[in-house]
Amino acid sequence: MQLPFPAYPICEEEHPTRWFLGQDVLLRDDDGTAVLAHARTPEDLDRIRDLIPGNWLKN
């Protein structure tokens, strides 16, 4: 579920940041340029890694 925060930055020239809340997981999506995740347990984080493709260990 997307949280009801305004997309930041509001300026259309920048990549907006959106926040999502799931069961025991908080996600930040920087318009596809980065996804950050915080989970209550390592198992919850593993579940998100399984659901969202990509190289999660890439810096």
Secondary structure in CASP SS format (residue, H / E / C, confidence):
PFRMAT SS
TARGET T0000
AUTHOR 0000-0000-0000
METHOD secondary structure of the structure
MODEL  1
M C 1.00
Q E 1.00
L C 1.00
P C 1.00
F C 1.00
P C 1.00
A C 1.00
Y E 1.00
P C 1.00
I C 1.00
C C 1.00
E C 1.00
E C 1.00
E C 1.00
H C 1.00
P C 1.00
T E 1.00
R E 1.00
W E 1.00
F E 1.00
L E 1.00
G E 1.00
Q C 1.00
D C 1.00
V E 1.00
L E 1.00
L E 1.00
R E 1.00
D E 1.00
D C 1.00
D C 1.00
G C 1.00
T C 1.00
A C 1.00
V E 1.00
L E 1.00
A E 1.00
H E 1.00
A E 1.00
R C 1.00
T C 1.00
P H 1.00
E H 1.00
D H 1.00
L H 1.00
D H 1.00
R H 1.00
I H 1.00
R H 1.00
D H 1.00
L H 1.00
I C 1.00
P C 1.00
G C 1.00
N C 1.00
W C 1.00
L C 1.00
K C 1.00
N C 1.00
END
